[in-house]
Every structure is written in C-alpha cells, then in structure tokens.
Amino acid sequence: MTTTERTLAVVSAGLSQPSSTRLLADKLTAATVARLTDEGVTTQVVTYELRDYAQDVMNNMLTGFASPRLQTMIEAVTAADGLIAVTPIFTTSYSGLFKTFFDVIDNRSLTDQPVLIGATAGTARHSLALDYALRPMFTYLHAVVVPTSVFAASEDWGSGDGGVDSRLATLPARIERAAGELATLVAASDRSSRVPDPFELPAGFNPAGFSPSR
C-alpha cells in the first residue's frame, strides 16, 4: 500500500501574540489536514509567522535580495502543494506586512498553487476585504483560490456552536467547507514532487533588456 504525501504551507500575518489571526490559521490547517487524512493523504505542514520575518521582508524589499532564512521560507511556501494565507484587516485591507511578503516573491511562483484565504478583524464590516483585496491579489499571482474564504470577527471566538439560526454558527461551517475545497486540490497537486531544472534561468533574467546603467 502506497502512502500519498503532500506539503501544506501556512502564512499568518498576525502581529500580536497570541493572535486571533494565527488561531484562525491553525483551525483552517487542522481541518484541512483532517480532510486529507480521510482521503489517505499524509500532510507535512510548515507554518510561518510573518512577524518573525518582518525585518528580513523589508530588507528584501529595499535591496532586492532575500536573507538565507527568508529565502528558505519563500522556497517552502512556493513549493508547497497548498497554501493557507491569513491576515488581519487594517484600514479595510490586508496588513502591509502581508502584502509586502507577497510583493517580494516572484510573481509567477504561485502559479496553479491551491490557496485558502482567511482574515480577521474586530468587526464583520471588514469581511468583504477578502473578495476585493485578497482574492484579486492571488488571482493576479495565478494561484487557484478556493471558492470559500473564511473571515472571523472578534465576536466569532469563544461562541461554541453559536446556537441555532445564529451567524456565529457559520464560522466552523465555513472552516470545514473551505478546508474540504483546499484538501481536494492539494490531494491532486504534484508541486512538492517536481524536480527543479538546474539549468533554468533565474526569474526575471532578460539578457536582451540588460542595461549596465540600471
């Protein structure tokens, strides 16, 4: 009997510790891994808190070069069979740290990667940021964003099942539905098993457009 293995990368942009953003990321991860286990797939999970890489990310933005630890993270995220990306919502959109991280990676490196997006905020009024900010960004990066995105407001936590006919009851339901959608795509992915071409030119390499004055 052969065992199918997949890798799942988790990127959390929460700034506090403990963080509701990390809590949502963990719940999405646990639900996805459980769905993959039901399908006979073992999952290797790598989780990154962007707050721990903030200086590396900014230095990369300013210099164009990633530190060794940031490069290791980027390679793990872009080579994973699936990605869970969760950000707090600040001023009606994703956090600056979250956006900057995805700005410094090559804009083709997430092509065809299954992605589950999530967000947290103090009020449910910010929930639309998932559709007008996060989803377009990952679409631009040619990732495959699962249909169900997951938003958690402050009142969603510690509510149990939320009772019958309650909005709070929809958070666990959305988590399960989104996890199922991601698990299906991750199970079919072969990203982590691809062998890189040692002769492939670096991303952005363009000898015809090279100018020594730049």
C-alpha positions in Angstrom: 0.0 0.0 0.0 1.5 3.3 -1.1 1.2 6.4 1.1 0.4 9.8 -0.6 2.3 12.7 0.9 1.6 16.4 0.4 3.0 19.6 1.9 0.9 22.4 3.2 2.4 25.9 3.9 0.7 28.3 6.3 1.4 32.0 6.4 0.0 34.0 9.3 0.4 37.8 9.4 -0.9 38.4 12.9 1.2 40.9 14.9 0.2 40.1 18.5 1.0 37.1 20.5 -1.3 35.2 21.0 -3.0 36.2 17.8 -6.6 35.6 16.5 -5.1 35.5 13.0 -2.8 32.6 14.0 -5.7 30.9 15.7 -7.8 31.1 12.5 -4.8 29.8 10.5 -4.4 26.9 13.0 -8.1 25.9 12.8 -8.0 26.0 9.0 -4.8 23.9 9.0 -6.3 21.3 11.4 -9.5 21.0 9.3 -7.5 20.6 6.0 -5.2 18.0 7.4 -8.1 16.1 8.8 -9.8 16.1 5.4 -6.6 15.0 3.7 -6.2 12.2 6.3 -9.7 11.0 5.4 -8.5 10.8 1.8 -5.5 8.7 2.7 -3.0 11.6 2.4 -0.3 12.4 4.9 0.5 16.0 5.2 3.7 17.8 6.2 2.8 21.3 7.5 5.2 24.3 7.7 3.8 27.3 9.5 5.3 30.8 9.3 4.5 33.9 11.4 5.4 36.9 9.2 6.1 39.0 12.3 9.2 36.9 12.9 10.4 37.8 9.3 9.4 41.4 9.2 12.9 42.8 9.1 14.0 40.3 6.5 11.0 41.1 4.3 11.6 44.8 4.4 15.3 44.4 3.7 14.4 42.3 0.7 12.1 45.0 -0.5 14.8 47.6 -0.2 17.8 45.7 -1.5 16.2 43.1 -3.8 17.9 40.2 -2.0 16.4 37.8 0.4 18.3 36.7 3.6 19.0 33.0 3.8 16.2 32.4 6.3 13.7 34.4 4.2 14.8 32.5 1.1 14.3 29.2 2.9 10.8 30.3 3.8 10.0 31.6 0.3 11.1 28.3 -1.2 9.0 26.3 1.2 5.9 28.4 0.6 6.1 28.4 -3.2 7.0 24.7 -3.5 4.1 23.6 -1.2 1.2 21.6 -2.6 -1.2 24.1 -1.0 -1.1 27.4 0.9 -3.2 28.8 3.7 -2.8 32.6 4.0 -4.4 34.6 6.8 -4.1 38.3 7.5 -5.6 40.8 9.9 -7.6 43.5 8.2 -6.2 47.0 8.8 -7.8 50.1 7.3 -10.2 48.0 5.2 -7.5 45.8 3.6 -4.7 43.2 4.3 -1.8 44.3 6.5 1.2 45.9 5.0 3.5 43.1 6.1 1.2 40.5 4.4 1.2 42.4 1.2 5.0 43.1 1.3 5.8 39.4 1.7 3.8 38.6 -1.4 5.4 41.5 -3.2 9.0 40.2 -2.7 8.3 36.7 -4.1 8.4 36.1 -7.8 5.0 36.9 -9.3 5.0 33.5 -11.1 6.0 31.3 -8.2 2.4 30.7 -7.0 1.1 29.7 -10.5 -1.5 27.0 -10.1 -1.0 26.7 -6.4 -4.2 26.0 -4.4 -4.7 28.8 -1.8 -7.2 29.2 1.0 -7.5 32.8 2.1 -8.6 33.9 5.6 -8.8 37.2 7.5 -9.6 38.5 11.0 -10.9 41.9 12.2 -12.7 43.5 15.1 -15.9 43.7 13.2 -17.7 41.8 10.5 -17.9 45.0 8.4 -14.5 44.2 7.1 -15.4 40.8 5.7 -15.6 42.0 2.1 -11.9 42.7 2.1 -11.4 39.0 1.3 -13.1 39.5 -2.0 -12.0 42.9 -3.1 -8.4 42.8 -1.8 -7.0 39.2 -1.1 -8.7 37.3 -3.8 -7.7 39.7 -6.6 -4.1 39.7 -5.4 -3.8 35.9 -5.5 -5.7 35.8 -8.8 -3.0 38.2 -10.2 -0.4 35.8 -8.9 -2.1 33.0 -10.9 -2.9 31.0 -7.8 -6.0 28.8 -7.6 -8.0 30.4 -4.8 -10.7 28.1 -3.3 -14.3 29.4 -3.6 -14.8 29.6 0.2 -12.9 32.3 2.1 -13.0 32.5 5.8 -13.4 35.7 7.9 -13.5 35.8 11.7 -14.7 38.8 13.6 -13.9 39.2 17.3 -17.4 38.0 18.4 -16.9 34.8 16.5 -14.5 33.4 19.0 -15.5 31.6 22.2 -19.0 31.2 20.9 -19.2 27.4 20.7 -21.7 26.4 18.1 -23.4 29.8 18.3 -26.8 28.3 18.8 -29.5 27.6 16.2 -30.0 30.1 13.4 -27.1 32.2 14.6 -24.5 34.0 12.4 -21.8 32.7 14.8 -22.5 29.1 13.8 -21.3 29.9 10.3 -17.6 30.2 11.2 -17.0 26.5 11.9 -19.1 25.6 8.9 -17.1 27.9 6.6 -13.8 26.5 8.0 -15.0 22.9 7.2 -16.2 23.8 3.8 -13.1 25.8 2.8 -10.8 23.0 4.2 -12.7 20.4 2.1 -12.2 22.5 -1.0 -8.5 23.0 -0.3 -7.9 19.4 0.6 -9.4 18.2 -2.8 -6.9 20.4 -4.7 -3.9 19.6 -2.5 -4.5 15.9 -2.9 -4.3 16.3 -6.7 -1.3 18.5 -6.6 2.2 17.5 -7.6 4.1 20.7 -6.8 6.2 19.3 -4.0 7.3 16.4 -6.1 8.5 18.4 -9.0 12.3 18.3 -9.6 13.7 21.8 -10.3 15.6 22.3 -13.6 19.2 23.1 -12.6 19.7 25.0 -15.9 16.6 27.1 -15.6 17.4 30.8 -15.8 16.7 33.0 -12.8 13.3 34.6 -12.6 13.4 37.9 -14.4 16.6 37.2 -16.3 16.4 39.1 -19.6 19.8 39.4 -21.5 18.2 41.3 -24.3 16.9 44.0 -22.0 20.0 44.2 -19.8 21.4 47.7 -19.2 24.7 48.3 -17.3 23.3 51.7 -16.2 20.4 50.3 -14.2 
